[in-house]
Amino acid sequence: MQVNAILILENLAPWAPMVGRLSLKKKELSCLAGIEVFGKPVASRIIEALRDRADITVIHGAASPSPIKERGVDTIIVQNHDGDREIAFVHAVQKLVKRNAGTTLIARLGAYVEFDLERALQVHASRGQGITPIHDKFGCLHYWLVDTNKLNKMTPSSFLSECEVELGLPFVTDGYVNRLEDAHDLRRLIVDSFLGRCAIRPRGREIRPGVWIDGPAHVHRSARVVAPVYIGNNTTVESTAVITRFTNLENHCHIGAGSLVSDASVLPHTTIGNGLDISGAVVDGCEFVDLDRNVALTIGDPNLIAEAASARSHAPALRFYAEKSRQDRWRPEVEYSQYLTRAAGRFFEAFKGEA
């Protein structure tokens, strides 16, 4: 059954208010849906799951760093005001009303939700109610199934507000749900994806069990990569660096010589300096979120962490290629790093218990 879908993506907010659930504001529930996970924004993954079953319109703010541009999807970009977003929503709904479209899925993209759309539509139709909210066992997910007749009876100013009231009995999904309310949830989504607990899978090629490379990456021959790990497109890992324990390095990142990145997420276009220990954290440019201490910091020293330069020279490295060819293999290139001596102690200390 083909349905219509209107998906509303809020702008990304600063990291700081998202650290710790006590300081989380309700209006920021959708902040993390635009963040890349394994080379693709979470919102795009939701759209992919719906695209074959729904005619989709996406509304999102102009300031979103990862505009959603998916094949066969109507995208409306608005300014950073709730009023502009509501106007765009009303226009999208009015088009559906004129076409006398059937049931419409309306969602404020925030949570990553896997649910059986066909079953939800059947339940919605059997109950004969105008609005059916979609919940999990903990409550509202900001997804609704709405009849066109119900939309036609609403005034423009009540479209969103009446959905928020969530009239009608909910459809309760037992599928995978991650609300993505803060950095802790983001890390949980990464770990669950590595472990196969949800439908998200790393992009690129699995060059050995548990190690994915997405596009050309540059990994020095003396660096160590211990599964499970994802290394994104055009990311560089310098000499004697160690990448391990459910770590994802997204596209265009740079990990300095001798640094250890463990149980961490490094978001796109981020540089990690030399000889650092990044563990239990999310790093986004100069923003550092320590999950163990529940603290967010802005680091002013570019020698520690910083936003990656748009263009940089890659150090001679071992190259990975996502394209399948006869030449897909480790490619050693000779280089003796000036950091090798300084970093060797840290490297062997981290792995001194291994055979």
N, C-alpha and C positions, 0 to 999 in steps of 0.2 A: 504494500500500500504506500503510494507516494504522498507525502504531506509537505506542508510549507514550514519553514523555520525562520525565525528572526532571532539572531544572536547578538547580544549587546556586550561589547568588550570595553571595560573601563580602562583609563590610562594607568600606567604603572606609577606607583607612589614610591617615595624614598624608602630605603630599607628600615631605617630606624624605628618608625612606629610599628613595624611588623614583627619586631623581636619581642617575644613574650606575649602570651595571650591576654594578659591583664591590660596591656596598653593598646591592644588592637581595637581599631574603630570599625564599626559595622560598615561604614561606607567604603572601606578599603578591601572588602571581601574579594573583589575581582582583580586585585592588583597583580597577582602572580600568573594569571592565565596567559600573558604575552611573553613570559620568559621561556627561553629555549631550553629544552630537555633533549639531550642526545641529538642536537642539530636541528630541532624543529620546535616552534612555539607550541605550548600545551593547547592553546586555542585552535591551532591548525590541526592538531591530532583529533580534537573533538569534531571539527568540521569534516575531516576525512572519514570518521566513523559514521557521520550522518549523510554524507554527500550522495551516496547511491540510493538513499531512501527519502531524501527531502530536497526541495528547492530552497536554497539558503540565501538569506540576506544577512550580512554582517555589518553592524554599526560600531565604529570605534573612533576614539579621539585622535586628533592629528598628532599629539605628542607621543603616542605609543611608539616605542623604539623598533618594534617588529611589525610593520603593517601586514595585515592578513591579506595575501593575494593568492587565492586558490582558484584552480581551474573550475569554471562553472559556478562560481560564487559571486553574487552581486555585493560589492563592498561600498559602503557609504562612510566617508571620513568626515567627521565634524570637529568643530573647535572644542576647547576644553571647558565646556559649560554644560551643566545638566539640562538647561533649557534647550540648547541646540540638539542634544542627544534625544530629548523627548520629542522634539519636532521631527527629527529624522525617523524616529520610531513611528510616529503618527502617520507620516507619509507612506511608510512601508506597509502599515496596516491598511490604510485606505486603498492601496493597490489591490490587496488581497480581497477586501470587501467588494470592490468593483468587479473583480473576476469571479465573485461568489465561490471563493476557494473553500475547501473543507476545513478540517482540523489543522490548527497551526501550533507548532512547538515554539514557545517563547522562552528565552533563557538569558539570564545575566551571567555571562561566563565568569566564573571564579573557581568553583570546584571542578575537579576532574572527575567526571561521572561516567561509568559504564553501566548502561541499563538496556533492557530489552524493549525497544521502541514499539515493535509490533504488539507485544503483550500489553504495554501501557495504553496503546490506542484501543485495543479490544476492551480493556477495563473501562476506559473513558467512555466508549460508545455504549457499553452495557449499562452504565450508571445513568446516562442521559443528563448529566450535569454540564453546565456551560464551561466551567474551569476545573481542571483536575491538576492539582499541584503534585510534583514528584518529590518524594522524601526518601531518605534512608532511615535506619532505625533511630538516628539521632535527631531527625527533624528536617527542616526545609533545606532544599538544595538550590532554590531560585530557578527552577525549571517548571514550566506549566504547559499543559495541553489545553488549548482554548478553541471553542467552536467559532466559526465565522459569524454565525447569527448572534453570538454573545458579543463579539467585537463590534458588530454593526450597531448594537444597542448602547454601547459605551460612548460617552462624550470624549473628545480628544484629550482633555486634561485628566481623564480617569483611566486611560489605558493602562499605564504602569501602576498607578496607585491601587486600582481594584485587583490587579494580579497579585500585588504584594499582600493584600488581605487574605488571599488564598482561600476563596470560597470553594466549598466542595470537599468531599472525602479525598484524601491523598492516595496516589499510587505509591506503594513502598517498594523500592528496588532492593534486591539482595546482591546486586553487582558491586564491583569495586568502586569505592568512593574515596577521594582525597580532597578535602576542602581547600587546600592551598591557602591557608590563612596566614601563614608565617614561614620563616625560613626552615623551621623544624619540619613542617609538612613537605616543603620542597625536597629536603633531604630524604624524607621517608618515601616520596614518590620515586626518587632515583634508586634507592635500595630495592624497593618493591619491583621496579622495572628490571633491574639486574637479576632478581630472583624469580622472575616470571610470574609474579603475583597479580599483574595487571597486563593489559594488552599492549602497552608501550614497549617497543623494542629499539635498541640502538640502531641508528642508521650506519651505513657503511659496511665494511667487510670484517668478519671475525677472523683475524689473521692467525689466532690460536685460541684455544678454549678460554672464553671469558675476556678476551681483549679485542675491542672493536676500533677500527681506524676508519674515519669518514673522510674520504678524499685524500689528497696529498698532505701528509703530515711529516714533520722533521724531528726525528728522535735520535739523539746522539748515541753512538755505539756503546758508550760507557754508562748510559742511563739504564735504569732498571724499571720495568713495567710488570707489576704483579697483579694478576686478575683478581676480581673483575674491575675492568677499567675501560673508559671510553675516551678516545682522543679525537677531537673535532677537526674539521677542515682547516688547513693552513695553520695549525698549531705547532709550536716548536718546543721541544723538551731538550734542554742543554745537558752538557756532560755531567755525569755522576749524580744526576737528579734521580729521585725515587718516586714513582707514581703507584699507589696501591690502595687497597681496601675500599671498593665501591666509589672510586673517584671518577668524576666526569670533568674533562677539560673541554669546554665548548670551542667554537670556531675562533680562529685568530688570537689564540692565547699564547703566552710566552712564559715558560717556566725556567727560571735561572739555574745556573750551574750549582750543583750540590744541594739543591732544595729538596725537601721531603714534603709531598702532598699526599695526605692519607685521610680517607673518610671525609672528603671535601668536594664541593662543587665550585668550579672556577667558571664564571659566566663569560660570554663572548667579549673579545677585545680587552682582555685583562692581562697585565704583566705582573709576574711574581719575581721578585729579585733573587739574588744569589744567596745560597746558604741559609734559607729560611725553613722553618718547620710550620706547615699549614695543616692542621689536624682538626677535625670536627668543626668545620667552618664552611661558610659560603662567602665567596669573594666576587665582587662586581666592580671592576675598575678600582677606584680608591676606597670603596666601601667594603669593610670587613665585618662579618657577622660571626662572632664566636658563640657556637651553639651550646657548648658546655657551660659557659658563664652567662649566657643569655644577654649578651652585650653587643651593640653595634657601634663601630668606630669609623670615622673618616680619617684615613691616613694621608698626611700631607707630604711625606717623604717619598718621591717617585723611585728612590732606590729600593724601597720595600715593596709596595704594591702601587699600581697605577693603571690608568687606562692605556691600552696598547696603542702604539703609533699605527696609523693607517698603512704605512709602508715601512718595512725594515728589511735589512739583509739577513738571510737565514744562514746560521752557522753550518759548516759542513756536517752532515748528519747521516744517519740511517734513514732512508726514505721508505714510506709505506704508500702504496697506491690502491685506491678502491677499485679501479678498473681491473677486470680479470684478464690477464695476459700471461704469456710465458715468462715475462720478466718480473712478475709480481714476487718479490722476495726482499729480504734484508739486503740493503746495498751499502756496504761499508765504504767510507771515505776517510782518508787519513787526516787526523787532527790531534794535536796534543794540547789539551786545554791548560790554560794558565791557572785554572782553579782546581786542578786535579789533586794536587798535594794537600791543599787546605781542606777539601771536601772529603778526602778518603777516610779520615777518622770518623766523621759523621755517618758515612755510608756503611762502613763495616760494623759500627756500633749498633746501627739500626737492625742489622741482620746477622749479628754474631751468633745467634742461637740456631741458625739454619744450617743444614748439611751442605 
